[in-house]
Amino acid sequence: MSAEAYLLYLGVLVAFFATPPDTSQLLIMSNSVRHGLRRSLATVAAAALLASRDLAVEARR
């Protein structure tokens, strides 16, 4: 492994553990790994829709 690839790997690990993913992000990652990026876009769209709905509900309060 080259030094650049190793530093990139370490940077991704630091970013991942500094901001742990929530359940929807874990679902998106697992679907992407299992089914590929194109087939996981529906999960991304659904998560974005639900997040925007949650923000709209909170804004009304």
C-alpha positions in Angstrom: 0.0 0.0 0.0 1.4 3.4 -0.9 1.8 6.1 1.6 -0.9 8.3 -0.1 -3.4 5.4 0.0 -2.6 4.8 3.7 -3.0 8.4 4.6 -6.3 8.5 2.7 -7.4 5.4 4.6 -6.5 7.0 7.9 -8.3 10.2 7.0 -11.5 8.3 6.2 -11.2 6.4 9.5 -10.9 9.6 11.5 -13.8 11.2 9.7 -15.9 8.1 10.2 -15.3 7.9 13.9 -15.5 11.7 14.5 -19.0 11.7 13.0 -20.6 8.3 13.6 -23.3 7.4 11.1 -26.9 7.1 12.2 -29.2 4.2 11.2 -30.2 5.6 7.8 -26.6 6.1 6.8 -25.7 2.6 7.9 -28.6 1.2 5.8 -27.4 3.2 2.8 -23.8 2.0 3.2 -24.9 -1.7 3.6 -27.2 -1.5 0.6 -24.4 0.1 -1.5 -22.0 -2.7 -0.6 -24.6 -5.4 -1.2 -26.3 -4.1 -4.3 -24.1 -1.4 -5.8 -24.5 2.3 -6.1 -27.3 2.4 -8.7 -29.6 0.1 -6.8 -29.0 1.9 -3.5 -30.1 5.3 -4.8 -33.7 4.5 -3.9 -32.6 4.2 -0.2 -30.7 7.5 -0.5 -33.8 9.2 -1.9 -36.1 7.7 0.8 -33.7 8.8 3.5 -33.5 12.3 2.1 -37.3 12.5 1.9 -37.7 11.4 5.4 -35.1 13.8 6.7 -36.7 16.7 4.9 -40.1 15.7 6.4 -38.6 15.6 9.8 -37.2 19.0 9.4 -40.5 20.4 8.2 -42.3 18.9 11.2 -39.7 20.4 13.6 -40.0 23.8 11.9 -43.7 23.9 12.6 -43.2 23.5 16.3 
